[in-house]
Each structure stands twice: as structure tokens, then as C-alpha cells.
Amino acid sequence: MRTDIAKRSEEKDLVRKLEGVAEVFILTVLYFYIWKSEYSVMYVRTFYGRGRIVLMGIYFIIMYVIMYLTEGMRFGNLKIFDIVVSQWISVIVTNFITFWQICLILNVMTDALPMLRLTLYDLAITVALPFFFTWLYHLTYVPRNMVLVYGKRAGLNLRFKILERPDKYAITSTISSSEPPEKIREELLSHDAVIINDVPAEIRNDILKFCYERDIRTYIVPKISDVIIGGASNINLFDTPLLLVRGTGLSIGQKAVKRVLDIVLSALAIGVLSPIFLITAIAIKTEDGGSIFFRQKRVTRGGRIFTIYKFRSMHEDAEKNGAQFTVDDDPRITRVGRFIRRCRIDELPQLINIIKGDMSIVGPRPERVENYQMYEQTIPEFKYRTKVKAGLTGYAQVYGKYNTTAYDKLRLDLMYIENYSIILDIKLVLMTFRTLFQKESTEGFAESFPDDRREDS
């Protein structure tokens, strides 16, 4: 029975992969048509025979990789809106790269209109096909019958988050880890899958081994120690396997490459976005005659304090009574400020912080000094976030929500630190564009004080 469930799950994963390949292939064929009907007729002797295959192959690879990085092919797993936005980002980035590739191939600044038409066709396709594939997924998918095993009462909060996706998950039972082992095992055997949240280490290990032996699909909410171990390296020098946890953050080489990319990309972004900088500055100054920039002390790598720059979105005396959390329809926000906050334009001056070396493009968001001190008193591991530079965007900003607790965001940031790679940075940058369209995305920590501090045994 459980083997059949696992087999069907693997088959559905394979079908989703094939659907993604099919969609990218359709987009590639459309590009081939535009190339043949528009560009090829302008330059008769360009790319005949196998040359066309190479050209189409490059387009296919670029589109597939970017769509994979933006999670644009996770039909059924993500909300349809997120998939469509991810695919639109992939189309725009791929066609932008391809246009300049064509200019280099033809050795001339060619007409951009055919590529613009191609992009419009692509955008239409990347609405229709994701809807169809998602409909097909839910037509054949039945939510798994799941049981939630929890430790502290706060562990039950996960149930409310999972209820937001009734199309994919169905928690039909909950049981405390303090119940007798026989009762827990009986409950596990009557469900298709289990979620383990905030369970003491010894009991969690017993449950995990029991489920593993019987092919019961198991979801685990990681503890801080789990996240750290997840980034460990394997050492096979002895007949006993070892895991090495360096605990130093990024290596010297990774820091160097990351710094070069930060400087180059930030400088390019400032150049391209300079008109937006100018228009925003004029709008802020015109509205109330106050200062253009907002400055605040934040914490970055090693606990170092620096001054962050943002376009001012509130009245100048907004914090005369001390720092306060921002709420919906906050009267302190100006009319210009409301617009630039909605579009995240207020964050752009942080590109200056990146060039100065205070921040990186990707990393944990820098927290206010007073908030950092408050969270550190309650969550001693909070200082682990400062093993790398603070970032303009980060793992917690892409995968978190506005009401995500400080402890959960700490875990997300540690997953970034312990699994760092340049590819991960590129993925998070691309996916940041998707968060611009999500109302639930956030820049900082939620107002609520962390109340779900997990046991970390």
C-alpha cells in the first residue's frame, strides 16, 4: 500500500518534470519561428543547418535553468499566481539575454520588435499552460492523510499554516509526543504521512526510524542544530563516518567572489536605475521639503553596527517618540512613501551600502540595534545570523511571510548560510522579483515577539 503511494508520488514528479520540459520546448519552437521569419531574412547567410540547432539549444538551456531557479515548474506545489510570476520573470530575463546574444551573432544592433512580440506570445503561453498543468495535477492528486506529532503546545501552530493549502495537505489527526509510544505508532500506521514538530530529540529519532522502516513519508520541522548539521561536510578518513561543521560562515574564496559580484552588480544597478533614483528624490523633496534619505543604525556581520540608507517614506518626525513597528495604513507614511514602499523603491539606496561593504546583495536582512539586542536575549542563537554580511534580500525574505516569527526566520537565514553557493544567490535574486507581487512578503521581522521558541536538544 505505502509502496504504491510512493510509486504514484514518483510518477507525478516525473510527469511535472516532463510538463516543464514540454513547455520550455514550446517556447523554444516559438523562438525558432521568430528567428527564422524575422531575423534570418535580414541576414541570409546566418546560422543555417546545425547552427540553428545550436542556437535553439542555447535558448532552451537558458530558459530551462532560469525557470528551474525561479521554481516556475512546480505545478501543483506552488500557488498558480507564484508559478505564473516566476515564469514571466524567466521569459523576460531569457529574452533579454537572447536579444543581446542575437546582436552579438549578427554583429549589429538589430531590431528589438521581433523579440518584444516573442515576449508577449511567451507571456500568454506562460499563463495558459501553468493553469492547464495545475488543473491536471489537482485532477489526479488526493491530499495525503497526515498526522501531526508535536511536543510543546506551540508546535500545534504549524497546523494552521498547513491548512492554507488544503489542496495538497490534510492533517486529519494530531498527537502529543508525550503519549505512550504504542499509541503514537498506532496513529502513525493509520496515516499516509507524518509531520514532526518540536519533539524532543530521543522521541523524534524513534519516530523517524519507525517511519523510515515502514516507508511512511515524514516531514520534519528542523531545529537550529539540524540546520547547522545540514551544511556539514562528509569526512571519510576512518571506518566511522564524520560530519565536519566549520562554523565560520563563508570561505575566503566565497567571500571574494561574492564581494566582486556585489560591487559589479550594484554599480550596474545604480547606473540603470539612476532615473528612478532622481525621480524618487524629486518626488520626496517636493512633497514636504524634507530630507531625501532615511538613515538608521543596523547590525551586519560580526555584530558590527552601520548606517543603512533608504529613501524616506515617512514624515521626518515619525519616530520622535521612539522606534515603532509599521502597521497597515500607518498615518506616518507619506503619499510618496506609500507608493515607493509598495514597489520596494525605498530599499534601492542600500545599493550604496553594498558598494561600501556594509551589506551584500543576498544575506540576512539587517536588524535594528535595539531589536537585535532584544531577540538575542530570548534567542541566544540569533547572533548566528551575523556570520555573514546583511543583505538587500535573503532566504527569509523570499520564503518567509510578514507574520513569520523571528525564530522561523532565523532558521531560514541559517539554511542560506549553511548551504551557500553562487547559484543559490542567483536563485534568490531572481525569486526576489516574485516577492514584489506578494502582499505577504516582508522586509523585516514581524511585530509579534517570538513565542514559538523551540527546544533545541
C-alpha positions as CSV (number, residue, x, y, z in Angstrom):
1,M,0.0,0.0,0.0
2,R,2.6,2.5,1.1
3,T,4.9,1.4,-1.8
4,D,2.1,2.2,-4.2
5,I,1.7,5.6,-2.7
6,A,5.4,6.3,-3.0
7,K,5.4,5.0,-6.6
8,R,2.5,7.3,-7.6
9,S,4.3,10.2,-6.0
10,E,7.4,9.5,-8.1
11,E,5.3,9.2,-11.2
12,K,3.7,12.6,-10.5
13,D,7.1,14.1,-10.0
14,L,8.2,12.7,-13.3
15,V,5.1,14.0,-15.1
16,R,5.7,17.5,-13.7
17,K,9.3,17.4,-15.0
18,L,8.1,16.3,-18.4
19,E,5.5,19.1,-18.4
20,G,8.2,21.6,-17.7
21,V,10.4,20.3,-20.5
22,A,7.4,20.3,-22.9
23,E,6.6,23.9,-22.0
24,V,10.2,25.1,-22.5
25,F,10.3,23.2,-25.8
26,I,7.1,25.1,-27.0
27,L,8.7,28.4,-26.1
28,T,11.9,27.4,-27.9
29,V,9.9,26.4,-31.1
30,L,8.2,29.8,-30.9
31,Y,11.7,31.5,-30.7
32,F,12.8,29.4,-33.7
33,Y,9.8,30.7,-35.7
34,I,10.7,34.3,-34.8
35,W,14.3,33.8,-35.7
36,K,13.5,32.2,-39.0
37,S,10.8,34.6,-40.1
38,E,12.2,37.8,-38.7
39,Y,16.0,37.8,-38.2
40,S,17.1,35.1,-40.7
41,V,15.5,37.0,-43.6
42,M,17.6,40.1,-42.6
43,Y,20.8,38.2,-42.6
44,V,20.5,35.4,-45.2
45,R,23.8,33.6,-44.6
46,T,23.4,33.4,-40.8
47,F,23.0,30.1,-38.9
48,Y,21.8,27.5,-41.4
49,G,21.7,23.8,-40.7
50,R,23.2,22.6,-37.4
51,G,23.8,26.2,-36.4
52,R,20.1,26.7,-35.9
53,I,20.0,23.7,-33.6
54,V,22.8,25.1,-31.5
55,L,21.0,28.4,-31.3
56,M,17.8,26.8,-30.2
57,G,19.6,24.6,-27.8
58,I,21.2,27.5,-26.1
59,Y,17.8,29.2,-25.8
60,F,16.2,26.0,-24.4
61,I,19.0,25.7,-21.7
62,I,18.9,29.3,-20.6
63,M,15.1,29.2,-20.3
64,Y,15.0,25.9,-18.5
65,V,17.7,26.9,-16.0
66,I,16.1,30.2,-15.1
67,M,12.7,28.7,-14.9
68,Y,14.1,26.0,-12.6
69,L,15.9,28.5,-10.4
70,T,12.7,30.6,-10.0
71,E,10.7,27.5,-9.2
72,G,8.4,28.2,-12.2
73,M,7.8,24.5,-13.0
74,R,6.4,23.4,-9.6
75,F,2.9,22.8,-10.9
76,G,0.5,22.0,-8.1
77,N,3.1,22.6,-5.3
78,L,3.0,26.3,-5.5
79,K,0.1,28.7,-6.0
80,I,-0.8,29.3,-9.6
81,F,0.0,33.0,-9.2
82,D,3.5,32.3,-8.0
83,I,4.2,29.9,-10.8
84,V,2.9,32.4,-13.5
85,V,5.0,35.3,-12.0
86,S,8.1,33.0,-11.8
87,Q,7.6,32.0,-15.5
88,W,7.1,35.7,-16.5
89,I,10.4,36.6,-14.8
90,S,12.1,33.6,-16.6
91,V,10.7,34.8,-20.0
92,I,11.8,38.4,-19.6
93,V,15.3,37.5,-18.4
94,T,15.8,34.9,-21.1
95,N,14.6,37.0,-23.9
96,F,16.6,40.0,-22.7
97,I,19.8,37.8,-22.7
98,T,18.8,36.3,-26.1
99,F,18.3,39.7,-27.8
100,W,21.9,40.7,-26.9
101,Q,23.1,37.3,-28.0
102,I,21.5,37.9,-31.4
103,C,23.1,41.3,-31.6
104,L,26.5,39.7,-31.0
105,I,25.9,36.9,-33.5
106,L,24.8,39.3,-36.2
107,N,27.4,41.9,-35.3
108,V,24.9,44.7,-35.5
109,M,22.4,46.5,-33.2
110,T,19.3,44.7,-34.6
111,D,15.6,45.4,-34.4
112,A,14.1,44.6,-30.9
113,L,10.5,44.5,-32.1
114,P,10.5,40.8,-33.0
115,M,11.8,39.9,-29.5
116,L,9.2,42.1,-27.9
117,R,6.5,40.2,-29.9
118,L,8.0,36.9,-28.9
119,T,7.9,38.0,-25.2
120,L,4.2,38.9,-25.5
121,Y,3.5,35.5,-27.0
122,D,5.5,33.8,-24.3
123,L,3.7,35.7,-21.5
124,A,0.4,34.4,-22.9
125,I,1.7,30.8,-23.1
126,T,3.1,31.0,-19.6
127,V,-0.4,31.9,-18.3
128,A,-2.3,29.2,-20.2
129,L,0.0,26.2,-19.7
130,P,0.5,26.6,-15.9
131,F,-3.2,26.8,-15.5
132,F,-3.7,23.6,-17.5
133,F,-0.8,21.7,-15.8
134,T,-2.0,22.8,-12.3
135,W,-5.6,21.7,-13.2
136,L,-4.3,18.4,-14.4
137,Y,-2.2,18.0,-11.2
138,H,-5.2,18.6,-8.9
139,L,-7.4,16.4,-11.0
140,T,-5.2,13.4,-10.2
141,Y,-3.9,14.4,-6.8
142,V,-5.6,13.5,-3.5
143,P,-4.2,15.3,-0.4
144,R,-2.3,12.9,1.9
145,N,-3.9,11.8,5.1
146,M,-1.4,13.3,7.7
147,V,-0.9,13.2,11.4
148,L,1.0,15.9,13.3
149,V,3.2,14.8,16.2
150,Y,4.0,17.8,18.4
151,G,6.0,18.4,21.5
152,K,5.1,21.7,23.1
153,R,1.6,23.2,22.6
154,A,3.2,25.9,20.3
155,G,4.0,23.1,17.9
156,L,0.3,22.9,17.0
157,N,0.6,26.3,15.3
158,L,2.0,24.6,12.3
159,R,-1.4,23.1,11.7
160,F,-2.9,26.4,10.9
161,K,-0.2,27.2,8.3
162,I,-0.7,23.9,6.6
163,L,-4.5,24.4,6.5
164,E,-3.7,27.3,4.0
165,R,-3.0,24.5,1.4
166,P,-6.0,22.1,1.7
167,D,-5.5,21.2,-1.9
168,K,-2.2,19.5,-1.0
169,Y,-2.1,18.6,2.7
170,A,-4.8,17.3,5.0
171,I,-3.9,17.0,8.7
172,T,-6.6,14.7,10.0
173,S,-5.1,14.0,13.4
174,T,-2.7,15.4,16.0
175,I,-1.0,13.6,18.8
176,S,1.4,14.8,21.6
177,S,4.9,13.2,21.8
178,S,4.2,12.7,25.5
179,E,1.7,10.0,24.7
180,P,2.8,6.3,25.1
181,P,5.0,5.1,22.2
182,E,2.4,2.3,21.4
183,K,-0.3,4.9,20.9
184,I,1.9,7.1,18.7
185,R,2.9,4.1,16.5
186,E,-0.7,3.1,16.1
187,E,-1.6,6.6,15.0
188,L,1.3,6.7,12.5
189,L,0.3,3.4,10.9
190,S,-3.2,4.7,10.2
191,H,-1.9,7.7,8.1
192,D,-0.2,8.2,4.8
193,A,2.3,10.7,6.2
194,V,3.5,12.3,9.4
195,I,4.8,15.8,10.4
196,I,7.1,16.0,13.4
197,N,7.3,19.4,15.0
198,D,9.0,20.5,18.2
199,V,9.5,16.9,19.5
200,P,12.4,16.0,21.9
201,A,15.4,14.5,20.1
202,E,15.2,11.0,21.5
203,I,11.5,10.6,20.8
204,R,11.9,12.2,17.4
205,N,14.6,9.8,16.5
206,D,12.5,6.8,17.4
207,I,9.5,8.1,15.3
208,L,11.8,8.8,12.4
209,K,13.3,5.3,12.4
210,F,9.9,3.7,12.7
211,C,8.5,5.7,9.8
212,Y,11.7,5.1,7.7
213,E,11.4,1.3,8.2
214,R,7.8,1.3,7.1
215,D,8.1,3.7,4.1
216,I,5.9,6.3,5.8
217,R,6.5,9.7,4.3
218,T,7.9,12.0,7.0
219,Y,8.1,15.8,7.2
220,I,10.3,17.3,10.0
221,V,10.5,20.9,11.2
222,P,14.2,21.3,11.7
223,K,15.8,22.6,14.9
224,I,18.7,25.1,14.7
225,S,21.2,22.2,15.3
226,D,19.6,20.3,12.3
227,V,20.1,23.3,10.0
228,I,23.8,23.6,11.1
229,I,24.3,19.8,10.5
230,G,22.7,20.1,7.1
231,G,25.6,22.3,5.9
232,A,28.3,19.9,7.3
233,S,30.9,18.2,5.1
234,N,31.4,14.4,4.9
235,I,34.7,13.1,6.1
236,N,35.6,9.5,5.1
237,L,39.1,9.0,6.7
238,F,38.0,6.3,9.1
239,D,35.6,3.4,9.2
240,T,33.3,5.7,11.2
241,P,31.7,8.5,9.2
242,L,32.3,12.0,10.4
243,L,30.5,15.3,9.7
244,L,32.5,18.5,9.8
245,V,30.8,21.7,10.9
246,R,33.2,24.5,10.3
247,G,31.0,27.2,11.8
248,T,33.0,30.0,10.0
249,G,30.3,31.2,7.6
250,L,31.6,31.6,4.1
251,S,35.1,30.6,3.0
252,I,37.7,33.1,1.9
253,G,37.1,32.2,-1.8
254,Q,33.4,32.5,-1.4
255,K,33.7,35.9,0.3
256,A,36.0,37.2,-2.5
257,V,33.7,36.0,-5.4
258,K,30.6,37.3,-3.6
259,R,32.3,40.7,-3.0
260,V,33.2,41.1,-6.6
261,L,29.7,40.3,-7.8
262,D,28.3,42.7,-5.2
263,I,30.3,45.6,-6.5
264,V,29.8,44.8,-10.2
265,L,26.0,44.2,-10.0
266,S,25.4,47.1,-7.6
267,A,27.3,49.5,-9.8
268,L,25.3,48.3,-12.9
269,A,22.0,48.5,-11.0
270,I,22.7,52.1,-9.8
271,G,23.6,53.1,-13.4
272,V,20.4,51.5,-14.9
273,L,18.2,52.7,-12.1
274,S,19.6,56.3,-11.8
275,P,16.5,57.8,-13.5
276,I,14.3,56.2,-10.8
277,F,16.7,57.5,-8.1
278,L,16.4,61.0,-9.5
279,I,12.6,60.9,-9.9
280,T,12.1,59.5,-6.4
281,A,14.4,62.1,-4.8
282,I,12.5,64.9,-6.6
283,A,9.1,63.5,-5.5
284,I,10.1,63.2,-1.8
285,K,11.6,66.7,-1.8
286,T,8.6,68.2,-3.5
287,E,6.0,66.6,-1.2
288,D,7.2,68.1,2.2
289,G,10.6,69.6,1.6
290,G,12.3,67.2,4.0
291,S,15.4,65.1,3.6
292,I,15.5,62.6,0.8
293,F,17.2,59.7,2.7
294,F,16.3,58.0,5.9
295,R,19.2,56.8,8.0
296,Q,19.2,54.2,10.7
297,K,21.7,52.1,12.7
298,R,21.6,48.4,11.8
299,V,23.7,45.3,12.6
300,T,25.7,43.4,10.0
301,R,28.5,40.7,10.0
302,G,30.2,40.1,13.3
303,G,27.7,42.3,15.1
304,R,29.2,45.5,13.5
305,I,26.9,48.5,13.5
306,F,26.5,50.5,10.4
307,T,24.2,53.2,9.0
308,I,21.7,52.0,6.5
309,Y,20.3,54.2,3.7
310,K,16.7,54.2,2.4
311,F,14.5,56.7,0.6
312,R,12.5,58.4,3.3
313,S,8.9,57.2,3.2
314,M,7.6,58.7,6.5
315,H,7.3,62.2,7.9
316,E,10.6,63.3,9.4
317,D,9.3,63.3,12.9
318,A,7.8,59.8,12.6
319,E,10.0,58.4,15.3
320,K,10.2,61.3,17.7
321,N,8.6,59.1,20.4
322,G,11.0,56.2,19.6
323,A,11.1,53.4,17.1
324,Q,7.7,51.8,16.3
325,F,6.6,49.0,14.1
326,T,4.9,49.9,10.9
327,V,1.2,48.9,10.6
328,D,-1.3,48.9,7.7
329,D,-2.5,52.5,6.7
330,D,0.2,54.0,9.1
331,P,-0.5,57.7,9.2
332,R,3.2,58.4,9.5
333,I,3.7,57.3,5.9
334,T,3.6,60.0,3.2
335,R,1.8,59.7,-0.1
336,V,5.1,59.3,-2.0
337,G,6.3,56.9,0.7
338,R,3.2,54.7,0.3
339,F,4.0,54.2,-3.3
340,I,7.7,53.6,-3.0
341,R,7.2,51.2,-0.2
342,R,4.7,49.2,-2.2
343,C,7.2,49.0,-5.1
344,R,10.2,48.5,-2.8
345,I,11.8,51.5,-4.3
346,D,12.6,52.8,-0.8
347,E,15.2,50.0,-0.5
348,L,17.3,51.0,-3.5
349,P,19.7,53.3,-1.7
350,Q,21.0,50.2,0.1
351,L,23.0,49.6,-3.1
352,I,25.3,52.3,-1.8
353,N,25.7,50.3,1.4
354,I,26.6,47.3,-0.7
355,I,29.3,49.1,-2.6
356,K,30.7,50.5,0.7
357,G,30.9,46.9,2.0
358,D,28.4,47.2,4.8
359,M,26.0,44.8,3.1
360,S,25.7,42.2,0.4
361,I,23.1,41.8,-2.3
362,V,22.0,38.5,-0.7
363,G,22.1,37.8,3.1
364,P,20.0,38.0,6.2
365,R,18.2,41.3,6.4
366,P,20.0,43.8,8.8
367,E,18.1,44.2,12.0
368,R,17.8,47.4,14.1
369,V,20.3,47.5,17.0
370,E,17.6,47.5,19.7
371,N,15.6,44.7,18.1
372,Y,18.8,42.7,17.6
373,Q,19.6,43.0,21.3
374,M,16.0,42.1,22.3
375,Y,15.9,39.0,20.1
376,E,19.4,37.9,21.2
377,Q,18.3,37.8,24.9
378,T,15.4,35.5,24.1
379,I,17.0,33.5,21.2
380,P,20.8,33.1,22.0
381,E,21.3,31.6,18.5
382,F,20.1,34.8,16.9
383,K,23.7,36.0,16.7
384,Y,24.4,33.2,14.2
385,R,22.8,35.4,11.5
386,T,25.8,37.7,11.7
387,K,28.3,35.1,10.4
388,V,27.7,36.7,7.0
389,K,27.0,40.3,5.9
390,A,23.5,41.6,6.0
391,G,21.7,41.5,2.6
392,L,19.4,43.6,0.5
393,T,17.4,40.4,0.0
394,G,17.6,37.0,1.6
395,Y,16.3,33.5,2.1
396,A,13.8,34.6,4.8
397,Q,12.5,37.4,2.5
398,V,11.9,35.0,-0.3
399,Y,10.4,32.1,1.6
400,G,9.0,34.0,4.7
401,K,5.8,35.9,5.2
402,Y,5.0,39.1,7.1
403,N,3.8,37.1,10.2
404,T,6.7,34.7,10.1
405,T,8.2,34.6,13.6
406,A,11.8,35.7,14.4
407,Y,12.7,32.1,15.2
408,D,11.5,30.7,11.9
409,K,13.3,33.5,10.0
410,L,16.4,32.7,11.9
411,R,16.2,29.1,10.7
412,L,15.6,30.3,7.1
413,D,18.7,32.6,7.3
414,L,20.8,29.7,8.7
415,M,19.7,27.5,5.8
416,Y,21.1,30.1,3.5
417,I,24.4,30.4,5.4
418,E,24.9,26.7,5.8
419,N,24.0,25.9,2.1
420,Y,25.6,28.9,0.5
421,S,26.6,28.9,-3.2
422,I,26.7,31.4,-6.0
423,I,23.9,29.5,-7.7
424,L,21.8,30.0,-4.6
425,D,22.5,33.7,-4.6
426,I,21.3,33.9,-8.3
427,K,18.2,31.9,-7.5
428,L,17.3,34.2,-4.5
429,V,17.9,37.4,-6.6
430,L,15.6,36.0,-9.3
431,M,12.9,34.9,-6.9
432,T,13.0,38.3,-5.1
433,F,11.2,39.8,-8.1
434,R,8.4,37.3,-7.4
435,T,8.0,38.6,-3.9
436,L,7.4,42.1,-5.2
437,F,4.0,40.8,-6.3
438,Q,3.2,39.1,-3.0
439,K,1.4,41.1,-0.3
440,E,2.5,38.7,2.4
441,S,6.2,39.3,1.7
442,T,8.2,41.4,4.2
443,E,11.4,43.3,4.7
444,G,11.9,42.8,8.4
445,F,10.7,40.8,11.4
446,A,7.1,40.5,12.4
447,E,5.8,42.8,15.1
448,S,4.9,39.9,17.4
449,F,7.6,38.8,19.8
450,P,8.8,35.2,19.1
451,D,6.5,32.9,21.1
452,D,7.4,29.6,19.5
453,R,10.9,29.2,20.8
454,R,11.8,25.6,20.0
455,E,13.5,23.1,22.2
456,D,16.9,22.5,20.5
457,S,18.1,19.3,22.1
